[in-house]
Structures are given as C-alpha cells and as structure tokens.
Amino acid sequence: MILRFRCQDGTFRIEVQPTDDISALYQKLLEVLPKNIEGTSILLSDKPANGATRVLHELSGQHVRDVGLNHGDMLFLTYKEAAANGAPSTAPTAPTANRIDGKPVKPDEDVSESYTYTTNAHTSAILNPWEKITPDPVDELLDKQDGKIYRPKDQKMCRHGSKGMCDYCMPLEPYDAKYMAEKKIKHLSFHSYLRKINTATNKPELKSSYMPPLSEPFFRVKSNCPSGHPAWPAGICTKCQPSAITLQQQEFRMVDHVEFSDPGLIDTLLDFWRRSGSQRMGYLYGRYVPYPEVPLGVKAVVEAIYEPPQRGETDGVALTLPWEGAAAVDDVAALCGLRKIGVIFTDLTDDGTGQGTVICKRHIDSYFLSSLEIALAARLQAEHPHPSKWSDSGNFGSNFITCVLSGNPDGNIDIAAYQASNTAVEMVRADIIEPSADPGLMLVRNEEDKSDNPSAARYVPEVFYRRINEYGASIQENAKPAFPVDYLLVTLTHGFPTESKPLFTTPNGGFPIENREVVGVVQDISTVGRHLGLSKGGQVAVDVVSDFHLLCFLHNFGILDKDEERLLAKVATDHDVNDGFALSQTGGWATLLTICQESGESNLSFGGRRTFSFLPSASRKRRYEDEEMGGTPQPHASQGERLGSNGEGSDSTAAANAIQEGGGGGGEVGSLVADGGDRKRRSLGGSGGSEEDAASTASNGDERVLTKKMRRISLK
C-alpha cells in the first residue's frame, strides 16, 4: 500500500505493507525527511488543521492497518527542528502565554502547539479498537439472542385470545427488576446490563452513527493535556486529573455461575491440605458457555486445575507471578479447547474435634474475601481483560474468577466464587488502594507515601462511600484512611452438574499432580509408564491419556512434536480409538514407549515387535454394543455437551458422595467399569496369578467389542 504525507518540506510517498509495524513506517519517514528534525516530535494528522492528531513514535507495536491507515491516504505531518547539539530548537525566546497566576509559560513548557488533543492513557492507539477485537464465542452467541423473558398467558388477568398479548403476558426485558427480585438474582448478567444501557445510547430508529455504550473506569492522570502545563507530576489541571470516586455495589457481573465438571477436581486439591496441613492454590482451566438460569447469563465450566510452583503455609501460600511455565500450560489448554478462566485456593483450619470439620472464618460478621485476596483478584483480572465490541477501548472488565475453599457455618468445606468489581481493578491499577492488616478493610494510599517506590508519582483522588448509619439513613463518608472491602466484591453462584460429563476421564485416580514433591508426589518418566499400564500387556483404554496433568508433563518433556501433541490432545478430549491408533503409529509415541521401557516400566517388546494398543473407552463400547444388537445407537456427546452446557442444577449430595468415595482394600484388585454412566467397583479376584487371569479376561472382553462395523472404519 502507498501512503502520502504532506508537511512544510514537501510531499512524500511511502510504500509499506498493511502488516508492517508502525516503527518501519517511522524509519522510512526519517529517511526522506530533513536530517535536522527531532523524530520524537513527529505528529500525524488526517487533516491540515483540527484533525485527529497522534504522536507517531507512540504508535510503535501496532500494525499499519490497525491504526486506520489505508492505501492512498493523505496524511499531514508536523514536527520540530533540532538544534546543532541535537536538542529541539527553541527559536522563540519570548513567553508564548501567561499562567493564571501571572507567571509566563516558557517555550519549552508550551505544549499546546504540539498536542492539540486530549488522549486518555487507557485509550488504545488503534483507530476504533472495538472494530479490531475478536469477541469470545459465548458473547457472539448471546448477542444473537433477543434475551426476552417469555411468559405464559395469565388465566386470571388475560382477557384476550390465544394470539393476543397484554401487559400481563408480554415478554419482559432481561433486566426487569421485578423478575430479578422474584428469582432472587442479585446481579444482572453482563449482556442484560449491556442491553439496558445500549437502549439509551444507540437508537437504530434514529439512524445515528454507532457509539460504544461501555467505558471502563479510569482513575489515573490523563496524558497529553492541552491546557499548556507540564506533564504530571510537574503540573495538573481539572482537565487531566481524575474525578472523585464514589464507591457502590456493582450492578452487574461478568460471569454468573461457576460449574466444576467433576467433584474429583475439588477432592484432588483438598488432598494436598489433608496430607500436609498447608494451603494450596491452583489455576482453573475451562471455557465459558451460556447459563440459561439467568437471562443472557454466562457460566464458567472448570475442566482442570493446574497447581503452579508455590510454597504452602498453614495460613496461606507464597508464589511468584508470573510463574515459570505458564505459557506452556496455556498452550496445552489451547490444544484441548480450554483456557485459563480463574484461580482457586484453600483457607482451611481443622477445628480439632477429630470429626473432619473445619473452622468457619468467612461469614457475614467478618469478611468473605480479604483485602489482600481482593488485590490479587483485581491484579489477575487486569491481566486477563475481556474483549468487547461494545466498549470504546475494545476491552471491558474481565471474566477471570476467584474461588475459595473454606469452612461454612456448619463446619463443612464449601466453595465460594467471587470477582473484583471493575472499580476495584482500576483502583489497583492506579495504585490508589492497598491491603491492610484487617482483612475486612482496604486502605486508601497516601500521595506522600513513597516507601514502596520512591520514584513513583501517585495522584490519589477523593474516595467516598455510602452506608446506612445507626438511624437508618443513607450517608456518604470519606473512605480515607480505610473502607469496607464489600464495596469491591461481586458474588457468583457455583455448583456441580446433575450428570457429570467431564472432558478428562482418566481412570484409577489419574496422573500424579505437578509440584507436589513436598508430600512425596513426583512426576517422572517411570510414572508415565505405570500410568499407561505398560507393565500389564500394553492394551489399555483410550481414556488412559485423558488427563490434563499428563498432557502438561509430556509437553514439557519435549518428545512429541507439534502435530503429535495436537493428536494426543484430540485423543484425550474426544476419546476416539481411531485417533488413538493413529497416535500409537507416530514416531514420537514410539520414542516415548522406548524411554519407558528403558526405565524398567515396560514389557512391550516381544521378539522385536511392540504390542501397545488403545482400546475403546467405556462410552464407545456401549455405543458399538447397541449397534451390534440392533438397538438405537446413542449419539456421542459433543464437546459442548460434555462441558455441561445442557445440564444446570447442583446435586450436592451426589457431589459429596463422589468426593468421599474411597478405594477398595484388602487383597482384592479393584477396577473401574461403566454401568449406565455410573462408576462401580468390581472385584477381579485375589492375589497371585488371578490378577493376570482377570486382565486377560478383560482384554478378551474388550476385543469382542470390536464389532464388524467398527472394523470397516478406515484408520486415518
């Protein structure tokens, strides 16, 4: 593409590619412009005067097409000349203006000629950034829905026919206050809130231009102020200083519900506390799906918990953020169709009664999330912004969630899910608040306090909050020096699906959890061989590789290439024996088996021929058995169905039984078998040679499942 530039030294043409960085355009302009100019003073405008002006070098890191430049555009440049010593020329010696107090404005302080616009620091340098973002799939799905709450005909109040409609049966808006109160829904969903404010901002019947209805809060000093004063901290005015902050409960929430696909996820995390007595923290990996229980709601479905390197204590954990290896885990999750959606940590203390109960620390008279935990949640949400085409900056809020495992008033272990409000995230980003020793109070920073960063210039606006006094009146108070943390919290609901359909279905307890060496749990190549069952003949169900922790270990081990890792993730999530056969024929998998054999955990070599093979999973066995007997084949659940998109409810009794379910004992060998979707224990006999006989019997049974129809399937 060709761009035309006009300035006081002539007109130039520059040829660039749409995907080139602005820094490449900046260097080409320096080659054609006079040598005695200051490069950092080049201003780019779309008009000769009163146009949208931007500093060219500040756009570095953006693509040419992302800043709104197209083929054939005429742009206008202004810049300063540099003196002989390289400093900007200061030819005018007389004061250019006077301040309000009468003092003259020096030429080097007069920025009104260069910066004739006001730009917020949070505003993207990209032109119309809401047009460049890629929204989440769940947002695109909810945007297409009307969101109306349909009601049946009222038999008492409606006086019209079956095709009529009146005030008693007409559909309600998704943000209807009366409906929310009847259903006891505390917060509006994000898309309901969006529909509510967008009706007042954009009215299609007026055929007006589109304006983003959302704007993120901004509590920092604006840069490039046109008022003619030095930049902060040398100067500040009412145009660039942030307004006073009035804290109030957030009306909406970005995520409405948190669903754990399998109770075993919680039980595995609690196992570390049971063994060591120390707290534990883990990152939640899953996806976002619609939540039909709330109008236009969003549900976070958790499929795996990854525990980063950390040092557990009895009253908390210590870890470094960002932690090493985070990108590798995110890559593995992306191969499985997942992403990082939140964090979970424990806060448990045994009450000493010996009955398995814990102390209730978090309740209405103390706190629900401490000030330190809110600061952490706000920081993590700031690192994971939510892209939105309805925001003027292209981002609005965050879908990142924070879950706590702690004791409830009955002494049992319960889950609580929260989010920090958008105001809390911006206050942490602007360095306005800090945690206090009292977990229920958040401190407002002092501008003169520079103990943590002496070189930082902090501007703290006035902060207020409203409360109900002892006389029942609503009063406004100054938040300094501290205010309750409840103003910064948003609560979420949580639960388990009534019918558990987890994405990862590895049997026999799964692969060892990472970073648990302190409790004697180690991940190495020998544990891979034992987990794959290589010492028992090498014929295992395809579900044996359906474990997120195993996938992360093999990714870090570096044996499989990218294509083989992608195929392994497909086998782990789809549980297809055909994909498993293709995986067993790859060179990387053969190398892995060879390494396991050298470690002493494999007996697969018989006359130089390997006998490792995958067998169908339990769900697919039942499918082929039904087809062989002439029954109606059960459709294989899609990936979205396995994530629980069709099942809502929370069966706490079934979840508790699943968490407390123990393994078999004595000299019997237990194995998991499927019966109608429920896992039951089957005894395979005693010790000695009976174990081999039982394994042989199970293997023969699995071979019989391979019906004629399955043999006709071409292996890709």
C-alpha positions in Angstrom: 0.0 0.0 0.0 1.1 3.6 -0.7 0.7 6.4 1.9 1.1 10.1 1.0 2.5 12.5 3.5 2.4 16.3 3.3 4.5 18.6 5.5 6.3 22.0 5.4 9.2 20.4 3.5 7.1 18.9 0.7 5.0 15.8 -0.2 6.3 12.2 0.1 5.1 8.8 -0.8 6.0 5.8 1.3 5.3 2.2 0.3 4.5 -0.2 3.2 2.7 -3.4 3.8 -0.6 -3.5 5.8 1.0 -5.9 8.3 4.2 -3.8 8.8 4.8 -2.3 12.2 4.5 1.5 12.6 8.1 1.5 13.6 9.0 0.5 10.0 7.0 3.5 8.7 8.7 5.7 11.2 12.1 4.7 9.9 11.2 5.3 6.3 9.9 8.7 7.1 13.1 9.6 8.8 15.0 8.7 5.7 13.0 11.1 3.5 12.5 14.0 5.9 15.2 16.5 6.6 18.0 15.3 8.9 17.7 18.3 11.3 14.3 17.3 12.8 13.6 15.6 16.0 12.0 12.2 15.3 10.0 12.0 18.6 8.2 15.3 17.7 6.6 14.0 14.5 2.8 14.3 14.8 0.4 12.5 12.4 -2.9 14.0 11.4 -5.7 13.2 9.0 -6.4 16.9 8.3 -4.3 20.0 7.9 -5.9 21.5 11.0 -8.2 20.4 13.8 -7.8 16.8 12.8 -7.2 13.6 14.8 -3.6 14.1 15.8 -1.3 11.3 17.2 2.3 11.1 18.1 3.9 8.8 15.5 6.5 7.1 17.7 3.9 6.2 20.4 2.1 4.0 17.9 5.0 1.6 17.7 4.0 -2.0 18.2 0.8 -1.6 16.1 0.2 -2.7 12.5 -0.3 -0.1 9.8 -3.8 -1.3 9.1 -4.7 -1.4 12.8 -4.2 2.4 13.2 -6.7 3.1 10.4 -4.3 3.8 7.5 -5.5 2.6 4.1 -4.0 2.6 0.6 -3.8 6.1 -0.9 -4.5 8.1 2.3 -3.2 11.6 2.5 -1.7 12.4 5.9 -0.3 15.6 7.3 3.0 15.8 9.4 4.2 18.4 11.8 7.5 18.3 13.6 10.2 20.3 15.4 13.6 21.1 14.1 16.6 20.1 16.3 19.4 22.4 17.2 23.0 21.8 16.3 23.6 19.8 19.6 20.6 17.6 18.9 18.2 19.3 21.2 14.9 20.7 19.9 15.1 24.1 18.5 13.8 26.9 20.8 13.8 29.8 18.4 11.0 31.8 20.1 12.5 33.5 23.2 9.5 35.5 24.3 6.9 33.9 26.5 4.1 32.3 24.5 1.4 32.8 27.2 0.8 33.6 30.8 -0.5 31.3 33.5 -3.4 32.2 35.7 -1.1 33.3 38.5 0.7 35.7 36.0 3.9 33.7 35.6 5.0 33.3 32.0 4.9 30.0 30.2 8.4 29.2 28.9 8.7 28.0 25.3 9.8 24.5 26.3 6.8 24.2 28.5 4.2 25.3 25.9 2.8 22.0 24.6 -0.4 23.5 23.3 1.1 23.9 19.8 2.2 20.2 19.6 -0.6 18.5 21.4 -3.9 20.0 20.4 -5.9 17.0 21.6 -6.6 15.1 24.8 -5.9 11.3 24.9 -6.6 9.1 27.9 -3.8 6.7 28.8 -6.2 3.8 28.6 -7.5 4.7 25.2 -6.0 2.4 22.5 -3.8 3.9 19.8 -5.8 1.8 17.3 -8.5 3.7 15.5 -11.9 2.4 16.5 -10.4 -0.5 18.6 -13.9 -2.1 19.1 -13.8 -3.0 15.4 -10.5 -4.8 15.6 -11.1 -7.1 18.5 -12.1 -10.8 18.3 -15.0 -11.4 20.7 -15.5 -14.6 22.7 -17.7 -17.2 21.1 -20.1 -17.1 24.0 -20.5 -13.3 23.5 -21.3 -13.7 19.8 -23.9 -16.4 20.7 -25.6 -14.2 23.3 -25.5 -11.1 21.0 -27.7 -13.0 18.5 -30.3 -13.9 21.2 -33.2 -11.4 21.9 -32.9 -12.1 25.6 -36.6 -11.7 26.2 -38.2 -13.4 29.2 -41.3 -15.1 27.8 -44.4 -15.6 30.0 -47.4 -17.8 29.5 -50.9 -16.5 29.3 -52.3 -15.5 32.7 -55.5 -17.3 33.2 -56.9 -14.8 35.7 -55.8 -11.4 34.2 -55.6 -12.0 30.4 -58.9 -11.3 28.6 -57.7 -11.9 25.0 -57.5 -14.8 22.6 -54.6 -17.2 22.1 -53.0 -15.0 19.6 -53.3 -11.8 21.6 -51.0 -10.2 24.1 -51.3 -7.8 27.0 -49.3 -6.3 29.9 -49.7 -9.5 32.0 -48.2 -11.9 29.4 -46.0 -9.8 27.2 -42.3 -10.8 27.3 -40.1 -9.0 29.8 -36.7 -7.4 29.2 -33.7 -9.4 30.5 -33.0 -6.6 33.0 -36.5 -6.5 34.5 -36.1 -5.6 38.2 -39.3 -7.4 39.4 -38.3 -10.7 37.7 -34.8 -10.4 39.2 -36.3 -10.0 42.7 -38.7 -12.9 42.2 -35.9 -15.2 41.1 -33.5 -13.9 43.8 -30.9 -13.0 41.2 -28.6 -10.5 42.9 -26.7 -9.1 39.9 -27.6 -8.5 36.3 -25.7 -10.6 33.8 -23.3 -8.6 31.7 -25.3 -8.9 28.5 -28.5 -7.9 30.3 -26.7 -4.8 31.6 -25.5 -4.1 28.1 -29.0 -4.3 26.7 -30.2 -1.9 29.4 -27.7 0.9 28.7 -27.5 0.4 25.0 -31.1 1.3 24.5 -30.4 4.8 25.7 -27.1 5.1 23.8 -27.8 3.7 20.4 -31.3 4.0 18.8 -31.5 2.3 15.4 -34.7 4.1 14.5 -32.9 7.4 14.5 -30.3 6.1 12.0 -27.5 7.7 14.0 -23.9 6.5 14.0 -22.8 3.8 16.4 -21.3 4.8 19.7 -19.9 2.2 22.1 -22.1 2.3 25.2 -19.5 1.0 27.6 -16.5 2.8 29.0 -14.1 1.4 31.6 -13.4 3.5 34.7 -10.2 5.5 34.6 -8.7 6.9 37.8 -5.2 8.0 36.5 -3.9 11.3 35.4 -4.6 11.8 31.7 -1.5 12.3 29.5 -1.0 14.9 26.7 -3.2 17.5 28.4 -3.8 20.6 26.1 -4.0 23.1 28.9 -0.5 24.4 28.5 1.2 23.0 31.6 4.0 20.5 32.1 3.1 16.8 32.3 2.3 15.2 35.6 3.8 15.3 38.2 5.2 18.8 37.2 1.7 20.0 36.6 -2.0 19.1 36.7 -5.4 20.7 36.0 -9.1 19.9 36.1 -9.0 18.5 32.5 -6.4 15.8 33.2 -7.0 15.0 36.9 -9.4 12.1 37.7 -12.7 12.9 39.3 -13.7 11.9 42.8 -14.7 8.2 43.2 -17.9 7.2 44.9 -17.9 3.5 45.7 -21.1 1.5 45.3 -22.1 -2.1 44.7 -21.6 -3.1 41.1 -25.0 -3.7 39.3 -23.8 -6.5 37.0 -21.3 -9.3 36.9 -19.3 -10.6 34.0 -19.8 -14.3 34.9 -22.9 -15.6 36.7 -22.1 -19.1 37.6 -19.1 -21.4 38.1 -19.6 -25.1 37.4 -17.0 -27.8 38.3 -17.4 -30.6 35.7 -16.3 -33.3 38.2 -16.3 -33.3 42.0 -12.9 -35.1 41.8 -11.3 -31.7 40.9 -12.1 -30.4 44.3 -11.2 -33.6 46.1 -7.8 -33.7 44.4 -7.0 -30.1 45.5 -8.1 -30.9 49.1 -5.9 -33.9 49.2 -2.8 -31.7 49.5 -4.2 -30.0 52.6 -5.2 -33.4 54.1 -1.7 -34.6 53.7 0.3 -31.6 54.7 -2.0 -29.2 56.6 -0.8 -26.4 54.3 -2.9 -24.3 52.0 -2.9 -24.8 48.2 -3.6 -22.7 45.1 -4.4 -23.7 41.6 -5.4 -22.1 38.3 -8.7 -23.1 36.7 -8.8 -24.1 33.1 -12.1 -24.4 31.2 -14.4 -22.5 29.0 -17.4 -20.1 29.0 -20.8 -21.3 27.9 -24.3 -19.7 28.2 -26.1 -20.1 31.5 -29.9 -20.4 30.9 -30.8 -20.0 34.6 -30.1 -16.2 34.3 -31.3 -14.1 31.4 -28.4 -13.8 29.0 -26.1 -15.4 31.6 -22.6 -16.7 31.3 -21.3 -19.8 33.0 -17.6 -20.8 33.6 -17.1 -24.5 33.3 -14.0 -25.8 35.0 -12.4 -28.9 33.5 -8.9 -28.9 35.1 -6.9 -27.4 37.9 -3.2 -26.8 37.5 -1.1 -26.1 40.6 1.9 -23.8 39.9 5.1 -23.8 41.9 4.4 -22.5 45.3 5.3 -22.7 49.0 2.4 -23.7 51.2 1.9 -22.4 54.7 -0.7 -23.0 57.3 -2.2 -19.6 56.8 -1.5 -19.0 53.0 0.7 -19.6 50.1 3.7 -17.8 48.6 4.4 -17.9 44.9 5.9 -15.7 42.2 3.8 -14.1 39.5 4.0 -14.6 36.6 5.2 -18.2 37.3 7.6 -20.0 35.1 5.9 -22.4 32.7 2.6 -20.6 32.5 2.8 -20.2 28.7 3.4 -23.9 28.2 0.3 -24.9 30.3 -1.7 -22.3 28.3 -0.6 -23.9 25.1 -1.6 -27.4 26.2 -5.0 -26.0 27.3 -5.5 -24.3 24.0 -4.9 -27.7 22.2 -7.7 -29.1 24.3 -10.0 -26.1 23.6 -9.6 -24.7 27.1 -8.1 -21.5 28.5 -7.3 -20.0 31.9 -10.5 -18.8 33.5 -9.7 -18.3 37.2 -7.9 -19.2 40.3 -8.8 -21.3 43.4 -7.2 -21.5 46.8 -7.9 -23.1 50.1 -8.3 -21.5 53.5 -8.8 -24.3 55.9 -8.1 -24.9 59.6 -9.1 -28.1 61.4 -11.2 -27.4 64.5 -9.5 -30.2 66.5 -12.6 -32.2 67.2 -11.5 -35.2 65.2 -14.8 -35.3 63.2 -13.4 -33.9 60.0 -14.9 -30.4 60.5 -13.1 -27.1 60.0 -13.3 -23.6 61.4 -15.6 -21.1 59.8 -13.6 -18.0 59.2 -15.6 -16.2 56.5 -19.1 -15.1 57.4 -21.3 -12.0 57.5 -19.7 -10.7 60.7 -16.1 -11.0 59.5 -15.3 -11.0 55.8 -15.9 -13.1 52.6 -12.7 -12.1 50.7 -9.8 -10.4 52.5 -8.3 -7.1 51.2 -5.2 -9.0 50.2 -7.2 -11.5 48.2 -9.2 -8.8 46.5 -6.0 -7.0 45.5 -4.7 -10.3 44.0 -8.0 -10.9 42.2 -8.0 -7.4 40.8 -4.4 -7.8 39.5 -5.3 -11.1 37.8 -8.4 -9.7 36.3 -6.4 -6.8 34.9 -4.0 -9.3 33.3 -7.0 -11.1 31.6 -9.2 -8.4 30.1 -12.5 -9.2 28.4 -12.6 -8.2 24.7 -15.8 -6.4 23.9 -17.0 -4.6 20.8 -19.4 -2.6 23.0 -16.5 -0.7 24.7 -14.7 2.4 23.5 -11.3 0.8 24.4 -12.1 -2.7 23.0 -12.0 -4.2 26.5 -14.4 -4.1 29.3 -14.0 -5.9 32.7 -12.7 -9.4 32.9 -14.2 -12.9 33.1 -11.5 -14.1 35.4 -13.0 -15.7 38.6 -11.7 -16.3 42.1 -12.8 -19.3 44.1 -12.2 -20.1 47.8 -12.4 -23.4 49.6 -13.2 -22.6 53.3 -15.4 -23.7 56.1 -19.0 -22.8 56.3 -21.1 -22.2 59.5 -21.8 -26.0 59.8 -18.1 -26.8 59.9 -18.1 -28.4 56.4 -15.9 -27.5 53.5 -17.7 -25.2 51.0 -16.8 -23.3 47.8 -17.3 -19.6 47.3 -16.9 -17.8 44.0 -16.2 -14.1 43.6 -15.0 -11.4 41.2 -13.4 -8.0 41.9 -15.5 -5.1 40.6 -14.3 -3.0 37.7 -13.8 -0.2 40.1 -11.5 -2.3 42.3 -9.5 -3.4 39.2 -8.9 0.2 38.2 -8.1 1.4 41.7 -5.4 -1.3 42.0 -4.1 -0.4 38.6 -4.0 3.3 39.5 -2.2 2.4 42.8 -4.9 4.1 44.9 -5.6 1.3 47.4 -3.5 -1.3 49.3 -4.4 -4.2 51.6 -4.5 -3.7 55.3 -3.8 -5.9 58.3 -7.5 -6.1 59.0 -8.8 -8.5 56.3 -12.2 -6.6 56.2 -10.7 -3.2 55.4 -9.0 -1.7 52.4 -6.6 1.2 52.8 -6.5 4.3 50.6 -2.9 5.2 49.8 -1.3 8.5 50.8 0.2 10.6 48.0 3.3 11.4 50.1 3.9 7.7 51.0 6.7 6.6 48.6 8.2 3.9 50.8 7.5 1.1 48.2 8.6 3.2 45.1 10.4 6.5 45.8 10.5 7.5 42.2 6.7 7.0 41.6 4.4 10.0 41.3 1.0 9.0 42.7 -2.2 11.0 42.4 -5.0 9.9 44.8 -8.4 11.4 44.1 -11.1 11.8 46.7 -12.8 8.5 47.6 -16.3 8.3 49.1 -18.7 5.5 50.0 -22.3 5.4 51.2 -23.5 3.4 54.2 -26.6 3.1 56.5 -26.0 4.8 59.9 -27.5 3.8 63.2 -30.6 5.9 62.5 -31.3 4.1 59.2 -30.3 7.0 57.0 -28.0 6.7 54.0 -25.0 8.9 54.5 -21.8 9.5 52.5 -18.4 9.2 54.2 -14.8 9.8 53.2 -13.1 6.5 52.5 -9.8 7.7 53.9 -7.9 6.1 55.6 -9.9 2.8 55.1 -13.2 1.5 53.9 -15.0 -2.0 54.0 -14.0 -4.4 51.2 -17.6 -5.3 50.5 -17.8 -2.4 48.0 -15.2 -4.1 45.8 -16.8 -7.6 45.6 -19.2 -9.3 43.2 -20.6 -12.7 44.3 -21.1 -15.6 41.9 -23.1 -18.8 42.3 -21.4 -22.2 42.0 -22.3 -25.9 41.8 -21.8 -29.3 40.1 -23.8 -30.7 37.2 -26.5 -33.3 38.0 -25.0 -35.6 35.4 -21.2 -35.3 35.4 -19.7 -35.3 31.9 -16.0 -34.2 32.4 -13.7 -33.6 29.5 -10.9 -35.6 31.0 -11.9 -39.1 32.1 -8.7 -40.9 33.1 -9.4 -43.9 35.4 -7.6 -45.1 38.5 -7.1 -41.7 40.1 -5.2 -40.0 37.3 -1.7 -38.9 36.7 0.3 -37.5 39.7 -0.2 -33.8 40.3 2.6 -31.4 39.5 4.7 -29.6 42.1 3.8 -31.8 45.0 7.2 -33.1 45.9 6.8 -31.9 49.4 4.1 -34.5 50.1 6.0 -37.3 48.2 4.2 -37.0 44.8 6.7 -36.9 41.9 6.2 -36.7 38.2 8.8 -38.6 36.1 9.0 -40.9 33.1 8.5 -44.0 35.3 5.1 -42.7 36.5 4.2 -42.3 32.8 4.9 -46.0 32.2 2.9 -47.0 35.2 0.0 -44.7 34.3 -0.2 -46.1 30.7 -0.1 -49.7 32.1 2.9 -50.7 30.0 3.9 -53.4 32.5 0.5 -55.2 32.1 0.4 -56.0 28.5 0.1 -52.6 26.8 -3.6 -52.9 25.9 -5.3 -50.0 27.7 -8.5 -48.0 27.3 -8.1 -44.8 25.3 -9.2 -42.8 28.4 -5.8 -43.5 30.0 -4.3 -40.5 28.2 -7.3 -38.3 29.0 -5.5 -36.4 31.8 -4.6 -32.7 31.7 -1.6 -33.2 34.0 -0.2 -36.0 31.8 -0.5 -33.8 28.8 1.3 -30.9 30.5 4.1 -33.3 31.6 4.6 -34.8 28.1 4.6 -31.2 26.6 7.4 -30.2 29.0 9.2 -33.5 28.3 9.6 -32.5 24.7 9.3 -35.9 23.0 6.3 -35.3 20.8 6.3 -32.7 18.0 3.5 -30.2 17.5 1.4 -32.4 15.3 1.7 -35.3 17.7 0.8 -33.2 20.6 -2.2 -31.9 18.8 -3.2 -35.5 18.0 -2.6 -36.5 21.7 -4.9 -33.7 22.9 -7.6 -34.8 20.4 -7.4 -38.4 21.8 -7.6 -37.0 25.3 -10.7 -34.9 24.7 -12.6 -36.9 22.0 -11.8 -40.4 23.4 -11.8 -41.9 19.9 -9.9 -45.2 19.5 -9.2 -44.4 15.8 -7.3 -41.3 16.8 -5.6 -43.4 19.4 -4.4 -45.9 16.8 -3.0 -43.1 14.7 -1.2 -41.8 17.8 0.3 -45.2 18.5 1.8 -45.3 15.0 3.7 -42.0 15.3 7.4 -41.8 15.8 7.2 -39.6 18.9 4.9 -42.1 20.7 7.3 -45.0 19.8 10.1 -43.0 21.3 8.1 -42.4 24.5 7.5 -46.2 24.8 11.2 -46.9 24.2 12.2 -44.5 27.0 9.6 -46.0 29.3 11.0 -49.5 28.5 14.5 -48.3 29.4 13.2 -47.0 32.7 12.0 -50.5 33.6 8.3 -49.8 33.4 7.5 -51.5 30.2 7.2 -55.2 29.0 6.1 -54.5 25.4 9.0 -56.0 23.4 8.2 -59.5 22.3 10.5 -60.6 19.5 11.2 -57.0 18.5 7.5 -56.3 17.9 5.6 -53.8 20.1 2.1 -54.8 21.3 0.9 -51.5 22.7 -2.6 -50.6 21.6 -5.6 -48.5 22.6 -9.0 -50.0 23.3 -12.3 -48.1 23.1 -13.5 -46.2 26.1 -16.5 -47.4 28.1 -18.9 -45.0 26.5 -17.9 -46.0 23.0 -18.1 -49.7 23.9 -21.7 -49.3 24.9 -22.3 -47.5 21.6 -21.0 -50.3 19.4 -22.7 -53.0 21.5 -26.0 -51.2 20.9 -25.4 -51.1 17.2 -24.4 -54.8 17.1 -27.6 -55.8 18.9 -29.8 -53.7 16.6 -30.7 -51.1 19.1 -30.8 -47.4 18.6 -27.3 -46.0 18.8 -26.8 -43.4 21.4 -25.3 -40.2 19.9 -21.8 -39.4 21.0 -21.9 -36.3 23.2 -20.3 -33.3 21.5 -17.6 -31.3 23.1 -20.0 -28.5 24.2 -22.4 -31.1 25.8 -19.5 -32.7 27.7 -18.9 -29.3 29.2 -22.3 -29.3 30.8 -24.0 -26.7 28.5 -27.3 -28.6 28.8 -27.3 -29.5 32.4 -27.7 -26.9 35.1 -28.7 -28.0 38.6 -26.4 -28.8 41.6 -26.7 -32.1 43.3 -24.8 -31.5 46.4 -25.5 -35.0 47.9 -24.1 -36.8 44.8 -21.1 -34.5 44.7 -20.4 -35.1 48.4 -20.6 -38.8 47.9 -18.3 -38.7 44.9 -15.7 -36.7 46.8 -15.8 -39.0 49.8 -15.8 -42.2 47.7 -12.8 -44.3 48.7 -10.8 -47.1 47.0 -11.1 -50.8 47.7 -9.0 -52.5 50.3 -7.7 -56.0 51.3 -6.0 -58.3 48.9 -8.5 -57.7 46.1 -7.7 -55.9 42.9 -10.3 -53.2 42.0 -11.0 -51.8 38.6 -13.5 -49.2 37.3 -16.2 -50.4 35.0 -19.1 -48.4 33.5 -22.7 -49.3 34.1 -25.3 -46.9 32.9 -22.9 -43.9 33.2 -22.1 -44.6 36.9 -18.8 -45.9 38.1 -18.9 -49.0 40.3 -16.3 -51.3 41.9 -15.8 -54.8 40.6 -13.6 -57.3 42.3 -11.3 -59.2 40.0 -10.2 -61.9 42.4 -7.4 -62.4 44.8 -3.7 -62.1 44.6 -1.1 -64.0 42.6 -1.9 -65.3 39.1 -5.6 -64.4 39.4 -4.7 -60.8 38.6 -3.2 -61.9 35.2 -6.3 -64.0 34.5 -8.6 -61.2 35.2 -6.6 -58.8 33.0 -6.7 -61.4 30.2 -10.4 -61.9 30.6 -11.0 -58.1 30.5 -8.8 -57.9 27.4 -10.8 -60.6 25.6 -14.0 -58.8 26.5 -12.6 -55.6 25.0 -11.7 -57.5 21.8 -15.2 -58.8 21.4 -16.5 -55.2 21.5 -14.7 -54.5 18.2 -17.6 -55.4 16.0 -17.7 -55.9 12.3 -19.0 -52.3 11.8 -16.0 -51.0 13.7 -13.6 -53.0 11.7 -14.9 -51.4 8.5 -13.9 -47.9 9.8 -10.9 -46.7 7.8 -8.0 -45.8 10.1 -6.6 -42.4 9.1 
